[in-house]
Amino acid sequence: MKKMVCLSCILFLLCISTYGQMQISFKPIFNKDSISVLKFYVSNVQILYRDGTKFKENNSFRLLDIEYIESFLIILNAPSKAIEKISFDVGIDSTTSVSGALDGDLDPIKGMYWAWHSGYINLKLEGKSKACSTISNEFHFHVGGYRSPFYALRRIDVPIVNQMGSSVAIQMNIALLLDKINLKQINNIMLPGKEAMQIADYLPQIFSNK
């Protein structure tokens, strides 16, 4: 039986400031819906500092999985100073998808890889909602695709308004995402396509720093 995660289990990570390191914690918000699976890739992280300098992490692909709370804390060997904006991709780019680099968090054993012709699942979200019209109120969203016109990777830009030393918290509003989806009509996406692209288009709207 899958472990259910609800409002009372919202992730809160306490970050300890470390000189020469920047810590980014992702905090999902679920509201009244029960979530059994939440996994997504974060790649191509970039920090724009208020002094105009930049930090960019190349060739790094991180799988965040709600079953492993520690994965929602990203530690970067980046300068600890005032941040203007944090940017990152949700998903795996097309070049990496066909490169054959299937190790670490990219290993198919992680359950985030369809096949060579379909590539990686950028976001996997499963759970239950009363708004869902299925018999058991379950929904399954596996959002991915690296080929045009169904290229599902999305760039996220998060302006930073609240920073505590060398740590920043980024909220991921899953409740808002589900509110945007008509769960009565769309509740099962397992392959690239128009519906997956629609959900991918919502992703830049659900990340914030508060």
Backbone as CSV, one residue per row, in Angstrom:
resi,resn,N_x,N_y,N_z,CA_x,CA_y,CA_z,C_x,C_y,C_z
1,MET,0.846,-1.193,0.000,0.000,0.000,0.000,0.879,1.238,0.000
2,LYS,0.534,2.178,-0.860,1.344,3.377,-0.954,1.132,4.252,0.281
3,LYS,2.192,4.879,0.699,2.127,5.763,1.836,1.460,7.063,1.427
4,MET,0.398,7.471,2.139,-0.332,8.671,1.802,0.258,9.867,2.545
5,VAL,0.336,10.983,1.845,0.881,12.208,2.423,-0.197,13.271,2.352
6,CYS,-0.603,13.881,3.482,-1.690,14.844,3.480,-1.220,16.149,4.104
7,LEU,-2.161,17.056,4.389,-1.829,18.386,4.879,-0.985,18.341,6.136
8,SER,-1.285,17.419,7.030,-0.549,17.353,8.286,0.889,16.925,8.105
9,CYS,1.218,16.444,6.895,2.564,15.953,6.628,3.345,16.895,5.718
10,ILE,2.943,18.182,5.649,3.659,19.140,4.816,5.120,19.182,5.246
11,LEU,5.969,19.204,4.261,7.408,19.142,4.529,7.939,20.469,5.038
12,PHE,8.643,20.438,6.175,9.349,21.609,6.676,10.793,21.200,6.954
13,LEU,11.708,21.845,6.275,13.123,21.530,6.428,13.840,22.709,7.085
14,LEU,14.619,22.430,8.108,15.400,23.458,8.766,16.802,23.435,8.198
15,CYS,17.216,24.555,7.639,18.514,24.621,6.974,19.533,25.305,7.880
16,ILE,20.688,24.700,8.008,21.773,25.256,8.814,22.741,25.994,7.904
17,SER,22.988,27.260,8.221,23.862,28.066,7.379,25.291,27.545,7.418
18,THR,25.878,27.442,6.255,27.252,26.984,6.131,27.998,27.899,5.186
19,TYR,29.149,28.377,5.609,29.922,29.282,4.778,30.305,28.599,3.466
20,GLY,30.070,29.291,2.347,30.433,28.762,1.046,29.413,27.814,0.468
21,GLN,28.273,27.682,1.130,27.216,26.810,0.622,25.889,27.554,0.618
22,MET,25.063,27.214,-0.350,23.704,27.737,-0.412,22.733,26.559,-0.357
23,GLN,21.750,26.651,0.515,20.804,25.563,0.696,19.417,26.000,0.239
24,ILE,18.800,25.178,-0.612,17.462,25.451,-1.136,16.553,24.316,-0.696
25,SER,15.509,24.635,0.065,14.557,23.622,0.500,13.244,23.817,-0.249
26,PHE,12.707,22.730,-0.782,11.421,22.747,-1.473,10.343,22.276,-0.502
27,LYS,9.252,23.042,-0.416,8.185,22.746,0.534,6.856,22.588,-0.213
28,PRO,6.396,21.369,-0.422,5.129,21.159,-1.130,3.926,21.488,-0.259
29,ILE,2.909,22.080,-0.869,1.654,22.400,-0.199,0.558,21.556,-0.831
30,PHE,-0.123,20.758,-0.025,-1.092,19.806,-0.554,-2.551,20.195,-0.317
31,ASN,-2.814,21.061,0.649,-4.180,21.439,0.988,-4.945,20.202,1.460
32,LYS,-6.185,19.993,0.975,-7.031,18.907,1.463,-6.850,17.603,0.693
33,ASP,-6.085,17.634,-0.378,-5.905,16.446,-1.199,-4.829,15.534,-0.618
34,SER,-5.011,14.228,-0.801,-4.034,13.252,-0.343,-3.102,12.877,-1.491
35,ILE,-1.814,12.931,-1.235,-0.813,12.653,-2.259,-0.062,11.384,-1.870
36,SER,-0.019,10.426,-2.784,0.716,9.185,-2.533,2.075,9.191,-3.217
37,VAL,2.184,9.898,-4.354,3.441,9.968,-5.101,3.681,11.405,-5.546
38,LEU,4.848,11.917,-5.232,5.303,13.202,-5.761,6.797,13.089,-6.032
39,LYS,7.144,13.034,-7.316,8.542,12.933,-7.732,8.739,13.859,-8.934
40,PHE,9.830,14.614,-8.930,10.116,15.459,-10.080,11.606,15.773,-10.149
41,TYR,12.058,16.070,-11.370,13.461,16.389,-11.596,13.685,17.890,-11.533
42,VAL,14.751,18.278,-10.848,15.241,19.658,-10.848,16.625,19.655,-11.495
43,SER,16.802,20.468,-12.533,18.090,20.513,-13.231,18.423,21.947,-13.629
44,ASN,19.674,22.142,-14.030,20.114,23.446,-14.550,19.817,24.587,-13.584
45,VAL,20.222,24.424,-12.335,19.973,25.443,-11.304,20.879,26.655,-11.530
46,GLN,20.287,27.832,-11.423,21.053,29.073,-11.577,20.608,30.080,-10.522
47,ILE,21.574,30.758,-9.931,21.298,31.782,-8.920,21.769,33.139,-9.444
48,LEU,20.881,34.106,-9.417,21.250,35.490,-9.739,21.295,36.267,-8.430
49,TYR,22.484,36.792,-8.115,22.658,37.535,-6.867,22.328,39.014,-7.064
50,ARG,22.053,39.677,-5.951,21.670,41.085,-6.017,22.824,41.994,-6.440
51,ASP,24.052,41.486,-6.347,25.197,42.285,-6.800,25.478,42.095,-8.282
52,GLY,24.608,41.338,-8.978,24.747,41.163,-10.419,25.513,39.919,-10.841
53,THR,26.139,39.217,-9.921,26.885,38.002,-10.261,25.934,36.816,-10.348
54,LYS,26.425,35.726,-10.961,25.600,34.544,-11.170,26.351,33.279,-10.759
55,PHE,25.590,32.289,-10.371,26.106,30.939,-10.152,25.260,30.001,-10.990
56,LYS,25.915,29.067,-11.686,25.187,28.108,-12.503,25.741,26.714,-12.264
57,GLU,24.846,25.771,-12.030,25.230,24.383,-11.826,24.944,23.609,-13.110
58,ASN,25.984,23.191,-13.780,25.845,22.490,-15.059,25.799,20.979,-14.876
59,ASN,25.110,20.319,-15.793,25.095,18.850,-15.844,24.757,18.211,-14.506
60,SER,23.755,18.767,-13.857,23.314,18.219,-12.579,21.818,17.951,-12.651
61,PHE,21.435,16.735,-12.302,20.042,16.323,-12.389,19.646,15.700,-11.059
62,ARG,18.723,16.337,-10.385,18.336,15.900,-9.046,16.891,15.420,-9.055
63,LEU,16.661,14.254,-8.489,15.312,13.716,-8.376,14.797,13.985,-6.967
64,LEU,13.754,14.770,-6.855,13.120,15.046,-5.573,11.944,14.098,-5.411
65,ASP,11.934,13.366,-4.321,10.941,12.311,-4.096,10.395,12.464,-2.683
66,ILE,9.075,12.651,-2.559,8.470,12.885,-1.252,8.675,11.710,-0.307
67,GLU,8.972,10.537,-0.825,9.247,9.384,0.024,10.590,9.515,0.735
68,TYR,11.435,10.409,0.231,12.755,10.650,0.822,12.866,12.143,1.089
69,ILE,12.468,12.543,2.285,12.374,13.960,2.626,13.683,14.694,2.386
70,GLU,14.793,14.003,2.627,16.097,14.658,2.473,16.352,15.102,1.039
71,SER,15.688,14.488,0.068,15.909,14.869,-1.328,15.330,16.247,-1.647
72,PHE,14.460,16.765,-0.787,13.861,18.081,-1.007,14.752,19.214,-0.516
73,LEU,15.931,18.863,-0.028,16.933,19.858,0.358,18.100,19.777,-0.601
74,ILE,18.348,20.849,-1.335,19.455,20.912,-2.292,20.550,21.796,-1.705
75,ILE,21.769,21.265,-1.665,22.918,22.010,-1.153,23.865,22.297,-2.310
76,LEU,24.146,23.580,-2.526,25.010,24.000,-3.621,26.300,24.594,-3.072
77,ASN,27.403,24.305,-3.735,28.667,24.946,-3.398,28.713,26.302,-4.090
78,ALA,27.876,27.193,-3.594,27.703,28.507,-4.195,27.899,29.577,-3.123
79,PRO,28.271,30.783,-3.518,28.452,31.868,-2.549,27.186,32.122,-1.739
80,SER,27.374,32.409,-0.470,26.256,32.717,0.411,26.131,34.230,0.533
81,LYS,25.273,34.811,-0.299,25.026,36.250,-0.265,23.628,36.518,-0.797
82,ALA,23.212,37.765,-0.756,21.832,38.124,-1.080,21.465,37.712,-2.508
83,ILE,20.327,37.037,-2.625,19.875,36.475,-3.902,18.722,37.293,-4.472
84,GLU,18.782,37.534,-5.766,17.708,38.206,-6.493,16.689,37.192,-7.029
85,LYS,17.203,36.091,-7.595,16.329,35.121,-8.248,17.007,33.767,-8.321
86,ILE,16.216,32.705,-8.200,16.676,31.345,-8.426,15.901,30.773,-9.607
87,SER,16.624,30.188,-10.559,16.002,29.580,-11.732,16.406,28.115,-11.821
88,PHE,15.515,27.304,-12.351,15.817,25.890,-12.542,14.816,25.305,-13.533
89,ASP,15.174,24.158,-14.075,14.263,23.423,-14.958,13.560,22.336,-14.156
90,VAL,12.292,22.145,-14.440,11.596,20.949,-13.965,11.587,19.980,-15.137
91,GLY,12.418,18.948,-15.034,12.493,17.970,-16.103,13.894,17.753,-16.625
92,ILE,13.978,16.927,-17.641,15.234,16.540,-18.270,15.228,17.025,-19.710
93,ASP,16.305,17.693,-20.118,16.384,18.260,-21.466,16.506,17.157,-22.522
94,SER,16.243,17.528,-23.767,16.205,16.548,-24.858,17.567,15.910,-25.107
95,THR,18.642,16.687,-24.972,19.989,16.143,-25.202,20.306,15.031,-24.210
96,THR,20.030,15.288,-22.949,20.280,14.286,-21.915,19.385,13.069,-22.100
97,SER,18.168,13.296,-22.565,17.218,12.202,-22.737,17.701,11.150,-23.723
98,VAL,18.519,11.574,-24.686,18.993,10.624,-25.702,20.485,10.322,-25.566
99,SER,21.117,10.796,-24.473,22.566,10.650,-24.330,22.984,9.289,-23.801
100,GLY,22.034,8.577,-23.202,22.390,7.280,-22.622,23.014,7.382,-21.248
101,ALA,22.961,8.584,-20.629,23.539,8.778,-19.298,22.538,8.316,-18.255
102,LEU,22.450,7.001,-18.049,21.406,6.433,-17.202,21.967,5.971,-15.864
103,ASP,22.561,6.886,-15.109,23.068,6.520,-13.797,22.642,7.566,-12.774
104,GLY,22.940,7.302,-11.503,22.548,8.227,-10.449,21.037,8.418,-10.426
105,ASP,20.600,9.668,-10.291,19.165,9.952,-10.274,18.507,9.733,-11.623
106,LEU,19.299,9.550,-12.678,18.761,9.285,-14.012,18.570,7.796,-14.285
107,ASP,18.955,6.966,-13.349,18.827,5.524,-13.515,17.355,5.135,-13.638
108,PRO,16.987,4.336,-14.658,15.583,3.908,-14.825,15.012,3.210,-13.599
109,ILE,15.871,2.681,-12.737,15.388,2.000,-11.536,14.629,2.961,-10.621
110,LYS,14.818,4.273,-10.821,14.129,5.284,-10.021,12.648,5.400,-10.391
111,GLY,12.260,4.745,-11.476,10.861,4.767,-11.882,10.430,6.007,-12.615
112,MET,11.393,6.735,-13.220,11.078,7.990,-13.898,11.494,7.968,-15.365
113,TYR,11.539,6.786,-15.945,11.968,6.649,-17.341,11.013,5.712,-18.062
114,TRP,10.410,6.187,-19.154,9.485,5.357,-19.923,10.265,4.387,-20.813
115,ALA,10.871,4.964,-21.826,11.660,4.208,-22.793,12.380,5.234,-23.655
116,TRP,13.290,4.762,-24.492,14.092,5.699,-25.283,13.214,6.620,-26.122
117,HIS,12.115,6.105,-26.690,11.306,6.918,-27.597,10.457,7.954,-26.856
118,SER,10.242,7.748,-25.544,9.442,8.696,-24.775,10.264,9.479,-23.769
119,GLY,11.388,8.932,-23.346,12.291,9.646,-22.449,11.852,9.640,-21.000
120,TYR,12.238,10.691,-20.282,12.029,10.771,-18.844,10.657,11.333,-18.487
121,ILE,10.188,10.910,-17.332,9.019,11.523,-16.710,9.539,12.705,-15.891
122,ASN,9.170,13.910,-16.272,9.658,15.096,-15.560,9.005,15.243,-14.194
123,LEU,7.729,14.919,-14.143,6.956,15.049,-12.909,5.996,13.871,-12.795
124,LYS,5.988,13.240,-11.637,5.035,12.161,-11.371,4.231,12.551,-10.132
125,LEU,2.919,12.661,-10.318,2.027,13.073,-9.231,0.819,12.138,-9.200
126,GLU,0.623,11.477,-8.055,-0.494,10.557,-7.901,-1.137,10.774,-6.537
127,GLY,-2.440,10.541,-6.471,-3.131,10.691,-5.201,-4.619,10.568,-5.349
128,LYS,-5.353,11.148,-4.374,-6.808,11.112,-4.381,-7.367,12.508,-4.160
129,SER,-8.490,12.775,-4.810,-9.183,14.047,-4.642,-10.675,13.820,-4.823
130,LYS,-11.486,14.464,-3.998,-12.934,14.347,-4.130,-13.420,14.925,-5.463
131,ALA,-12.609,15.800,-6.054,-12.979,16.397,-7.333,-12.789,15.428,-8.495
132,CYS,-12.076,14.323,-8.239,-11.776,13.355,-9.295,-12.969,12.422,-9.503
133,SER,-13.322,12.181,-10.765,-14.536,11.418,-11.080,-14.315,9.905,-11.151
134,THR,-13.117,9.426,-10.921,-12.866,7.986,-10.966,-13.503,7.301,-9.761
135,ILE,-13.671,5.983,-9.853,-14.369,5.228,-8.812,-13.737,5.424,-7.434
136,SER,-12.435,5.391,-7.368,-11.731,5.535,-6.096,-11.191,6.937,-5.875
137,ASN,-11.608,7.882,-6.720,-11.165,9.287,-6.642,-9.661,9.434,-6.851
138,GLU,-9.053,8.488,-7.538,-7.604,8.535,-7.765,-7.265,9.264,-9.058
139,PHE,-6.101,9.913,-9.050,-5.551,10.513,-10.261,-4.102,10.082,-10.412
140,HIS,-3.642,10.017,-11.661,-2.266,9.634,-11.971,-1.764,10.555,-13.084
141,PHE,-0.790,11.383,-12.773,-0.215,12.286,-13.765,1.283,12.014,-13.901
142,HIS,1.669,11.496,-15.067,3.079,11.290,-15.396,3.390,12.228,-16.559
143,VAL,4.037,13.328,-16.252,4.234,14.410,-17.228,5.650,14.370,-17.770
144,GLY,5.782,14.218,-19.079,7.098,14.184,-19.699,6.991,14.293,-21.203
145,GLY,8.136,14.112,-21.857,8.206,14.223,-23.306,9.323,15.173,-23.708
146,TYR,10.174,14.748,-24.637,11.307,15.583,-25.035,11.306,15.917,-26.526
147,ARG,10.304,15.451,-27.259,10.247,15.705,-28.688,9.146,16.704,-29.016
148,SER,9.435,17.624,-29.946,8.427,18.559,-30.420,7.310,17.788,-31.118
149,PRO,6.060,18.177,-30.929,5.555,19.359,-30.224,5.254,19.116,-28.750
150,PHE,5.695,17.988,-28.206,5.374,17.650,-26.820,6.626,17.667,-25.941
151,TYR,7.295,18.807,-25.946,8.499,18.997,-25.132,8.066,19.565,-23.789
152,ALA,8.112,18.746,-22.741,7.452,19.077,-21.477,8.353,19.735,-20.435
153,LEU,9.646,19.884,-20.698,10.520,20.573,-19.742,10.071,22.025,-19.608
154,ARG,10.098,22.555,-18.380,9.705,23.938,-18.152,10.737,24.653,-17.279
155,ARG,11.049,25.879,-17.659,11.970,26.719,-16.905,11.199,27.471,-15.833
156,ILE,11.706,27.441,-14.610,11.053,28.094,-13.474,11.932,29.242,-12.977
157,ASP,11.365,30.424,-12.833,12.059,31.587,-12.287,11.360,31.998,-10.990
158,VAL,12.102,31.994,-9.892,11.522,32.316,-8.590,12.215,33.548,-8.003
159,PRO,11.565,34.707,-8.006,12.124,35.883,-7.333,12.232,35.609,-5.834
160,ILE,13.335,36.003,-5.235,13.557,35.731,-3.814,13.244,36.976,-2.995
161,VAL,12.242,36.855,-2.137,11.839,37.973,-1.274,12.113,37.666,0.193
162,ASN,12.364,36.408,0.511,12.592,36.013,1.893,13.761,35.037,1.956
163,GLN,14.888,35.519,2.421,16.101,34.697,2.507,16.631,34.743,3.922
164,MET,16.998,33.579,4.456,17.559,33.498,5.798,19.006,33.045,5.710
165,GLY,19.914,33.988,5.726,21.330,33.648,5.645,21.654,32.924,4.357
166,SER,22.146,31.710,4.489,22.528,30.931,3.315,21.459,29.911,2.941
167,SER,20.218,30.136,3.360,19.141,29.211,3.035,17.939,29.940,2.439
168,VAL,17.290,29.258,1.506,16.102,29.788,0.838,15.064,28.676,0.774
169,ALA,13.811,29.010,1.027,12.723,28.050,0.916,11.887,28.367,-0.321
170,ILE,11.578,27.338,-1.095,10.739,27.490,-2.280,9.492,26.632,-2.102
171,GLN,8.341,27.281,-2.110,7.085,26.556,-1.998,6.684,25.977,-3.350
172,MET,6.127,24.775,-3.305,5.588,24.120,-4.494,4.117,23.836,-4.218
173,ASN,3.241,24.651,-4.793,1.831,24.608,-4.451,1.090,23.554,-5.290
174,ILE,1.113,22.325,-4.813,0.426,21.229,-5.501,-1.079,21.456,-5.495
175,ALA,-1.596,22.053,-4.420,-3.023,22.344,-4.340,-3.449,23.265,-5.480
176,LEU,-2.638,24.281,-5.765,-2.941,25.197,-6.859,-2.909,24.473,-8.198
177,LEU,-1.931,23.592,-8.377,-1.835,22.824,-9.614,-3.093,21.988,-9.842
178,LEU,-3.546,21.296,-8.803,-4.732,20.452,-8.937,-5.991,21.281,-9.166
179,ASP,-6.022,22.483,-8.594,-7.165,23.374,-8.822,-7.264,23.793,-10.287
180,LYS,-6.129,23.863,-10.962,-6.110,24.295,-12.354,-6.518,23.185,-13.322
181,ILE,-6.463,21.944,-12.843,-6.789,20.793,-13.687,-8.249,20.394,-13.468
182,ASN,-8.962,20.173,-14.533,-10.338,19.679,-14.428,-10.297,18.179,-14.155
183,LEU,-10.265,17.813,-12.873,-10.073,16.417,-12.486,-11.231,15.515,-12.894
184,LYS,-12.371,16.084,-13.173,-13.491,15.268,-13.637,-13.249,14.733,-15.042
185,GLN,-12.500,15.519,-15.830,-12.237,15.129,-17.213,-10.818,14.626,-17.427
186,ILE,-9.862,15.171,-16.662,-8.452,14.795,-16.824,-7.959,14.220,-15.503
187,ASN,-7.705,12.937,-15.460,-7.254,12.326,-14.210,-6.247,11.198,-14.421
188,ASN,-5.885,10.942,-15.688,-4.930,9.864,-15.960,-4.087,10.216,-17.187
189,ILE,-2.854,10.613,-16.945,-1.920,10.941,-18.023,-0.683,10.082,-17.834
190,MET,-0.355,9.257,-18.830,0.753,8.324,-18.694,1.762,8.426,-19.834
191,LEU,1.506,9.304,-20.827,2.387,9.449,-21.973,2.449,10.904,-22.405
192,PRO,3.481,11.294,-23.176,3.525,12.661,-23.704,2.304,12.952,-24.566
193,GLY,1.880,14.202,-24.567,0.735,14.598,-25.371,0.235,15.964,-24.973
194,LYS,-0.909,16.367,-25.532,-1.454,17.706,-25.280,-1.819,17.916,-23.815
195,GLU,-2.384,16.906,-23.179,-2.783,17.056,-21.778,-1.562,17.182,-20.869
196,ALA,-0.518,16.416,-21.163,0.721,16.536,-20.394,1.335,17.920,-20.569
197,MET,1.271,18.448,-21.770,1.799,19.784,-22.036,1.017,20.847,-21.260
198,GLN,-0.280,20.652,-21.137,-1.100,21.600,-20.389,-0.669,21.658,-18.931
199,ILE,-0.432,20.494,-18.332,0.021,20.467,-16.945,1.418,21.072,-16.830
200,ALA,2.290,20.759,-17.788,3.638,21.338,-17.781,3.575,22.861,-17.831
201,ASP,2.616,23.400,-18.574,2.477,24.857,-18.681,2.067,25.497,-17.364
202,TYR,1.429,24.738,-16.492,1.033,25.276,-15.188,2.205,25.346,-14.200
203,LEU,3.239,24.567,-14.428,4.302,24.420,-13.412,4.982,25.738,-13.024
204,PRO,5.290,26.646,-13.968,5.938,27.894,-13.545,5.095,28.725,-12.578
205,GLN,3.801,28.453,-12.491,2.915,29.242,-11.645,2.840,28.748,-10.209
206,ILE,3.348,27.561,-9.942,3.127,26.970,-8.608,4.347,27.066,-7.694
207,PHE,5.458,27.618,-8.172,6.655,27.774,-7.351,6.788,29.222,-6.890
208,SER,7.103,29.426,-5.607,7.268,30.768,-5.093,8.138,30.759,-3.844
209,ASN,8.593,31.937,-3.468,9.375,32.121,-2.235,8.605,33.079,-1.343
210,LYS,8.102,32.556,-0.204,7.290,33.399,0.687,7.761,33.261,2.112
